[in-house]
Amino acid sequence: MEFLQLLLSGLANGCVYGLVALGFVLIYKATEAVNFAQGDFMMLGAFVMVGLVNPQFLGLNFWLAVPLALLVMGVFGYLLDLAVLRFMFGQSQIAVVILTISLGFVIRFVAGLIWGHEPLNLHSPLAFGDLRLGDVVISFADISVIVVTVLMTLFLWQFFQRTKLGLAMQAASQNQMAAYYMGIPVKRVQGAVWALAGVVACVAGILYASKGTLDISAGFIGIKAFAAAVIGGFGSLPGALMGGLIVGVIEPFASRYLPAGYSQIAPYALLIIVLVFRPNGLFSQVRIKKV
Amino acid sequence: MRFHFKTHYDQDIRLFPDWWNFSLYAALLVVLIVLPMVIDSFYLGEVTNVLIWAVAGLGLMLLTGQTGQVSLGHSAFMALGCYTCVNLMETGMPFLLAFVLAGIITGVIGAVIAIPALKLHGVYLTIATLALAILADDIIVILDHWTGGVNGYFAPEIWIFGIEVNRWINPAAWYYLALGTALVVTLLYRNLLRSPLGRAFAAVRDSEISAQAMGVDVARTKTIAFGLSCAFAGLGGALMGLFAGAFNNETFNFLIAIQLLMMIIIGGLGFIHGAFLGAIVIAFLPQLLSISTDFLGSSSIPGLETGVFGMILIAFILFEPMGLYGRWLKIRTWLELFPFARRDMFRRQKTYLKTERLR
């Protein structure tokens, strides 16, 4: 039973990592850039939700606040692309990496100014009550995290496979110039991707905040989500979710069965092992370049 | 305006292109040597800090600016250099020998780590090295027999040829130690760039495929670049730890590696001057901020430093991707060519992005 309990809590955590990793993969798939600020996007989304729902701020109804928060983060993502990232058009990938790292710094600073540095609790209806199946206890928060994540992954996967916009996003990343020739408004498509990434980050943030306390350093789980995205292979949406689940499940088992000190290492050690033996992740899409 | 009328191929690779250039750097060296007699010990400590950051920055510059491989894991190698140096000193080895050996050992270990990392490209390498930097923190705690773990280490006394180098008793000696290291590393770096290996670095940076076509062994070049870069970072880390006086697992956490990368971007990627200019910004920004918040009469704002740092960096990437030194090059060209300088002389070539996944 202990095994099942650990597995369930690991899966729920893994789903949050998976959702943040989905944000990375979305942006990577569509713009070939890596958004190191995705963890901070999640933190910001959670704080926007806290600002709308908690009684000391606006005190709105939870279900009314969810679409509002998603909208705010979507607009935020689009404006960020419009104001900053569009100027990076045609510059090296590394410049974008450094730009997003510093964006993360700025977001953390601004969030600290607005919401303070004390840990906060989101007043979420998901945070109360749990389900008992024999000896195993699952909280409603964990169940909702798992359900929402699976739905989200399926939706995004189908979005990229089937819709016109999703295909346009893939085309824009594979060859910008050719995409232009095919009449795809590359810049606007990229704006849409950043908006989508903001929405996904907001979903992850709301779920994360429902599971526990929230402070401005919450964005650092972005690093674990990174490990997840890489383990899954950076270009694959189901891969990102798988990676998130692997990292999430390894953590509780490592802290249960490994001596103290070794357990935090486990996800990163796994990341390095995967990179050494399968340099492009478990679900890789890379083929060798021919000249 | 000076013209270089070249009559010999050696002129292309001379350390100093002409006498004017040589005398400029000689004058700078003289100023740096007499500096301890001019400024007080607080500012001398700050300048020492700048030089130490610059040594570590030159290490990362060699990898990122010259070879084009981005690492977010150099804090791990700085920690390795620092702990190696201290442990060698504990065995009774004289400081200078321990210091140089620490650099060499860090370099060798870095090169060994680079071998699997070489299979990675671009962003994957960045993420793998970031994981390394985070792992380093935990590994230092696990190896507490050598590293002192969470409690950390107090830096042992440093003696060089019978002179005690102590930050508080004689800051000038510390300054000369940092200056000497920075000078040696800079000279090594400069000479490396003139050698075939340095050219191979640039070839790998600009295009791995064409480097391969020109007969450059890409894997070997990258390994050597990584090793040398780690060696410099190790020297910088050893100096940084010893200068701080006490250090533990948090002294070299991954934020240091991020700061190091940002420093060389602000300074100017691919220029030796860039490492020094970036180090000046890194070392003096906290002072400047605390002075300005005092001046405005407000209490200190938590996280202000990293916030402002992030904004400066965003501004640089958007408006001056070549960094401070790149800006100076533009100003200098404008002055030299006045009134014939044109804006388009420095225009970046437009590139269109292609996926890395379907190479």
Chai-1 contact restraints between the chains, C-beta under 6 A:
chainA,res_idxA,chainB,res_idxB,connection_type,confidence,min_distance_angstrom,max_distance_angstrom,comment,restraint_id
A,E32,B,L353,contact,1.0,0.0,6.0,A-B,restraint_1
A,E32,B,T355,contact,1.0,0.0,6.0,A-B,restraint_2
A,V34,B,V123,contact,1.0,0.0,6.0,A-B,restraint_3
A,F87,B,L318,contact,1.0,0.0,6.0,A-B,restraint_4
A,G90,B,K350,contact,1.0,0.0,6.0,A-B,restraint_5
A,G90,B,T351,contact,1.0,0.0,6.0,A-B,restraint_6
A,Q93,B,G122,contact,1.0,0.0,6.0,A-B,restraint_7
A,I94,B,V70,contact,1.0,0.0,6.0,A-B,restraint_8
A,A95,B,I317,contact,1.0,0.0,6.0,A-B,restraint_9
A,I98,B,I265,contact,1.0,0.0,6.0,A-B,restraint_10
A,L99,B,I317,contact,1.0,0.0,6.0,A-B,restraint_11
A,S102,B,G310,contact,1.0,0.0,6.0,A-B,restraint_12
A,S102,B,L313,contact,1.0,0.0,6.0,A-B,restraint_13
A,S102,B,I314,contact,1.0,0.0,6.0,A-B,restraint_14
A,F105,B,T306,contact,1.0,0.0,6.0,A-B,restraint_15
A,F105,B,G310,contact,1.0,0.0,6.0,A-B,restraint_16
A,V106,B,G307,contact,1.0,0.0,6.0,A-B,restraint_17
A,V106,B,G310,contact,1.0,0.0,6.0,A-B,restraint_18
A,V106,B,M311,contact,1.0,0.0,6.0,A-B,restraint_19
A,F109,B,G303,contact,1.0,0.0,6.0,A-B,restraint_20
A,F109,B,G307,contact,1.0,0.0,6.0,A-B,restraint_21
A,G112,B,G303,contact,1.0,0.0,6.0,A-B,restraint_22
A,H117,B,P302,contact,1.0,0.0,6.0,A-B,restraint_23
A,S173,B,T355,contact,1.0,0.0,6.0,A-B,restraint_24
A,Q174,B,T355,contact,1.0,0.0,6.0,A-B,restraint_25
A,N175,B,K354,contact,1.0,0.0,6.0,A-B,restraint_26
A,Q176,B,Y352,contact,1.0,0.0,6.0,A-B,restraint_27
A,Q176,B,L353,contact,1.0,0.0,6.0,A-B,restraint_28
A,M177,B,Y352,contact,1.0,0.0,6.0,A-B,restraint_29
A,F226,B,I127,contact,1.0,0.0,6.0,A-B,restraint_30
A,V230,B,I127,contact,1.0,0.0,6.0,A-B,restraint_31
A,G235,B,R357,contact,1.0,0.0,6.0,A-B,restraint_32
A,G261,B,V141,contact,1.0,0.0,6.0,A-B,restraint_33
A,G261,B,I142,contact,1.0,0.0,6.0,A-B,restraint_34
A,Q264,B,D138,contact,1.0,0.0,6.0,A-B,restraint_35
A,I265,B,L135,contact,1.0,0.0,6.0,A-B,restraint_36
A,I265,B,D138,contact,1.0,0.0,6.0,A-B,restraint_37
A,Y268,B,A131,contact,1.0,0.0,6.0,A-B,restraint_38
A,Y268,B,I134,contact,1.0,0.0,6.0,A-B,restraint_39
A,Y268,B,L135,contact,1.0,0.0,6.0,A-B,restraint_40
A,L271,B,A131,contact,1.0,0.0,6.0,A-B,restraint_41
A,I272,B,A131,contact,1.0,0.0,6.0,A-B,restraint_42
A,L275,B,A128,contact,1.0,0.0,6.0,A-B,restraint_43
A,V276,B,P116,contact,1.0,0.0,6.0,A-B,restraint_44
A,P279,B,K119,contact,1.0,0.0,6.0,A-B,restraint_45
A,P279,B,L120,contact,1.0,0.0,6.0,A-B,restraint_46
A,Q285,B,R357,contact,1.0,0.0,6.0,A-B,restraint_47
A,V286,B,R357,contact,1.0,0.0,6.0,A-B,restraint_48
A,R287,B,L358,contact,1.0,0.0,6.0,A-B,restraint_49
A,K289,B,R359,contact,1.0,0.0,6.0,A-B,restraint_50
A,V291,B,I209,contact,1.0,0.0,6.0,A-B,restraint_51
